[in-house]
């Protein structure tokens, strides 16, 4: 056990507790004594994550808000700044398991769509001065980071240009819907859903911010591939009372991709699969969106998928 982990446990009065390593991506995470989730907010090498203590405090306040609304989330227990300046947070443990491919049935994804709408409903009334905003400034930063990534790794300039043009379209659509922004998860992929005895539950709200509801839905749909799966999510969302805006859903789908590219800007380009995948993303999503073509139709299927 590293000194950092021991220090975090001591800060929470858990000296001597058993800390089982889970993963290290944007956070270093451990299961503690089977009862708590310990997060040390230090990103793995190559991962671009914003670890501003104020945004983490906003996340903790939001989790309390959701828990008070009856949402199945982890309750915050404590927070601490460690001697090296790293923030650590302690949450309750939520029983369940990470999703496997076989879990992504239409029935489960219908429940997931319902969960997304419930989450958006429960977010009403939450305010915090340190919430991120997924608007113009965010998209401008993404465009600059994409340009820098392209130059750093000598990526195809036409594909990077398509990504930046797509970002401009996304920005325009979000500007037109600026009155509809609410607190959203902003990273609601299947990897941030648990399958619990009571159904799906959202975890890891570290990218929480003010955004459009279709941003959350688009990220979820961008991480599943079949027509039946996407349609099940849409039907669950609508059945719970949600309304789908296809142009904004297209924007949310593409925005999730651009955010993932920037998040992994110094890891993905080093992988052999990345260059052909970027070409496919540019052809199937970024160029069509940049020229105003729809990505998803009423069946939630990628119109331009080849």
Number of C-alpha atoms within 10 A of each C-alpha: 9 7 8 15 19 15 17 26 21 14 17 16 10 15 12 10 13 14 20 15 13 12 12 17 15 21 20 18 23 21 19 20 14 15 12 19 24 29 24 24 24 19 16 14 11 14 19 17 18 15 17 12 18 13 20 23 18 21 23 23 17 23 23 17 20 22 16 13 14 11 17 20 21 23 22 20 15 14 21 17 16 16 11 7 9 16 20 27 21 25 21 18 18 20 14 15 12 13 15 11 8 6 13 15 13 17 13 18 27 23 21 27 27 23 22 27 22 18 21 18 16 19 19 12 9 13 15 16 8 15 19 17 18 21 19 16 11 13 20 15 12 21 23 13 19 21 18 15 19 19 13 12 12 10 16 13 12 13 20 22 19 21 28 24 18 26 24 18 17 24 21 15 17 23 13 10 13 14 9 12 18 20 26 26 28 27 24 25 19 24 15 17 20 19 20 14 10 9 14 25 23 24 18 19 20 21 19 21 22 21 23 26 26 24 27 24 31 26 27 27 30 21 16 17 12 13 13 16 21 27 20 24 27 24 22 24 24 16 15 16 12 19 13 15 11 17 20 21 24 28 28 28 25 25 25 23 20 21 20 15 20 23 19 15 21 17 15 17 19 11 9 9 10 14 16 10 11 19 16 15 18 21 17 17 26 29 20 17 25 20 12 11 15 18 23 20 12 10 14 23 18 19 16 13 12 7
